[in-house]
Each structure stands twice: as structure tokens, then as C-alpha cells.
């Protein structure tokens, strides 16, 4: 356990089922996170397809820190602090490919290889030789690794390996094979709320009936969800379908027609979690004669896998036990995904610069393409306030966030009172943050 951060105050202290509001609103608390949490945790820098070839790079920012992930000549990914060793100039921004497969400072032309080794100092003879010691001016590295088609970085050289850090969560996600999916679309936006509060809106389904009233009418019953705390900040929830938890129709529709309606609504109003092949499979399942003992999900899956085999689409095949843990899966500190068979909706949350009231939010729609193809795509900067840009369902979620951010500032409001069954993932995340701040 690290020493307690000297800025720690009792006003930040967690209680059982209670989270004080200052953990969201205080600039001091964000500064503690930026000093003690973010430099020591594994975090997603981006999709691996952005750095697929030698010379490719992508920039990742967290707070006031900038990291470059670079694909080397030797095929290895490396991550460097994005600062010239001469005058601190940022070396690159966004994503792209280094010209000539060399990292070149735009200010004075110092140059490094893709492995971070210094290659050229302009007018080197005019410097003190000690200042140009190769190890001294080598680009400073971070840890880097991959999982699920994402590149992770960690600024702490002594941090445990990625597999150990996220293993409690990924053991439930590995069966869906996120690494075999390509990007259908990627959107990025700035939300007017603290990064933790933004994430917490998705780590529970307690909000669904009030925020998304269409889904209960399409068979979503939040009382059936089971919630799991995985430790180390990780958590997930799922539905135990093996126990007869098929969707039930509140409208009198055949359950196969209800599933088809649910999938169609999700495609039309989110554009993720399902794609057209899923709609077509559900439509065929609803139209075919009912087979003895076959449920709606069984019929849909049969049609889906039959089509995938003919279209050269590699779909995962989780066991029934594994499928019960595939629902809403959170990897500490900032990744949440809602996977289905061959698709996923994925979120990344992080502070926007040094502002505790803003979140830089990413949304990926992932899917398995024919032949394992990873098609090109553009990252779109969108406005969360526009349903046409973010979809109806996400707009419902984002609209809540604005009201939460405003309401938290009420003099009458003290903090979050948690539902002991459906919202304890929030408490688990905050408990893990405290560990990095040195709080028992």
C-alpha cells in the first residue's frame, strides 16, 4: 500500500453504499487521480489497427500527459512519452505514419528511430558531449501491451503486467474475441461531467426503465440481471439464460418477434451491439416453424451461425456458462463494453485535460467482418447533444449526465446513495481508486 496522499481529506471518505460528491466535483481530487492513479494503471491508448504497420503511430492523452504508441521496424509496439529530449516539444499528434520511419522533432530537427534511440542531433558538435549521452537523450518509454484488439499503456515501469492487472475482468470477455472484430465506427465527444460519473451511468442497468423506456417494452427486465464484483476495480453483469431467462413479451408478441424487434431497435437507435446480419437472422428465426423445445434465442443463434459459416465470418462460440457473464463488462479504470455474439459496443472514459467537470468519451462499434477483414475508418468528433450524431439511446444517457452534473452542485446534495444489488460496481471502482491514493 502506498503512503496516503497528503491532500486526502475526510470529505472524500467512502462509506458503505455512499460516495461523497466531492470525489466528482473537487479539482483537488482530480489532481490526486492524475498524480497517483493515471500514471500507474493500464489504460487503453487506442485500437491496434491504428498502428498496424512499421512507422504508424497514435497519440494518447490523459490529463496533461501525452504518450506516443509507435509500430517499430522490428514489428514491436513501443510507447514513448511525447516530448523531445532537447526542449520538450511535442513530437507528433493524432495518428499517422512517420515520414521515412523516423521520429523527427519539428522544432530543431532532432531525430530518433522507431525504437526511441537517438539518430541525429543537428550541430551536435556545439553541445556538451555529456548532454548527448545516448541513454540520456533516448526517448523515455512506457509499458505497452495489447488485449482485445486494443493497445494499452502504463507509465509506471514497475506496474504488474497487463494480463495480471486486467485478468479478473478479461477472463469473462475473452470468449467474445474482441480482438477478431474490426471497427464499424468510432466517435469521440466531450461530455459535461466528471469521468467517473460518466462511466457509472453504464456499469448498472438500474437506470434502464426510466431512461430507456423502450427497452422494458422490448423484454428487458432488470430484475433478472446478476451483478458480479471481480476485484481490483473490475465488475460485470449478465443474464442467466440457462435458467430459463428468455425475454418475456409484455405486449403479447411471440418471443421470437420480440427478440427481432429488440435487435432492430438497437441497430436503428444505437448502431452497435447488432448489425444487419443479426436483424436478418432474427427475422428468419421468427418466420420459420417453431421446433420442439427451441427458444427464441436458440432459433436466432442457429440462423446466425448458419449464415456466418456461409459468409466466412468467424463468430465466437462461448459456452452457456461463459455466455451468462457476457453483458455489461467493466475493466478498471476506464473501459466498459456491451458485447454480443460477433459485435460489441465499447466505451472509454478519461478526464478532459485538467477539468474535473469534463470527460473525453470514446464510443466504438465493433463487429466481426467477413474473412477477418479490418476495414479502415475515420474517428468522428460528434456533439453529444445531437441524437442524429450519437443515436437516440446514447442521447438518452448523455442527457442524464448534464442533469447529474448540475444537480450534484446543489447545496442539499451530499453524495451517491447506492443500490446494494445493482450499483455496487460504482463502490468497487472508487475503492480501487482509493488504493492508488494510499487510503485503506
Number of C-alpha atoms within 10 A of each C-alpha: 9 11 11 14 15 9 10 16 9 7 11 16 16 16 10 10 14 17 22 18 16 18 21 21 18 15 15 14 19 23 16 18 19 19 15 19 19 22 19 19 21 28 26 21 23 21 20 20 16 20 21 15 16 18 21 21 27 22 21 22 18 18 17 10 15 17 26 26 29 30 26 22 14 9 12 14 24 20 30 23 20 23 19 25 19 14 10 11 14 17 21 22 15 10 17 15 19 17 10 9 16 17 26 20 20 13 13 13 13 20 20 21 19 27 21 21 16 21 14 13 17 11 8 12 9 8 11 9 10 8 12 17 11 13 12 12 17 19 22 18 21 18 20 22 19 18 18 16 17 17 22 22 27 25 22 15 12 9 15 15 15 19 15 10 17 21 17 18 22 18 12 20 26 17 16 23 22 23 16 20 23 23 22 20 17 17 18 19 17 18 23 23 26 26 24 20 18 27 23 16 17 20 23 23 19 17 15 17 15 11 15 15 12 15 17 17 16 23 19 21 17 16 10 14 21 16 22 17 18 17 16 20 23 27 24 25 23 19 22 19 16 11 8 9 12 19 20 19 18 13 11 8 13 13 21 26 18 23 26 24 18 21 22 21 18 19 18 15 16 19 21 24 22 25 21 13 13 24 22 18 22 28 20 17 25 20 11 10 8 13 9 6 6 10 16 20 18 15 19 24 16 13 19 22 19 12 16 18 12 9 12 13 18 18 21 18 14 17 9 11 12 17 21 19 20 24 21 22 26 30 25 22 25 21 18 24 25 23 24 17 22 25 28 24 20 22 21 24 24 24 26 22 15 15 18 22 19 19 25 21 21 20 22 21 25 26 28 27 22 15 10 14 13 16 10 11 12 10 12 14 13 14 16 22 16 12 16 12 15 22 17 18 19 19 20 17 18 21 15 15 19 15 12 16 19 11 12 17 14 9 7 8 11 14 16 14 13 16 13 11 13 20 19 21 26 26 22 19 23 18 20 20 21 21 18 22 23 16 16 12
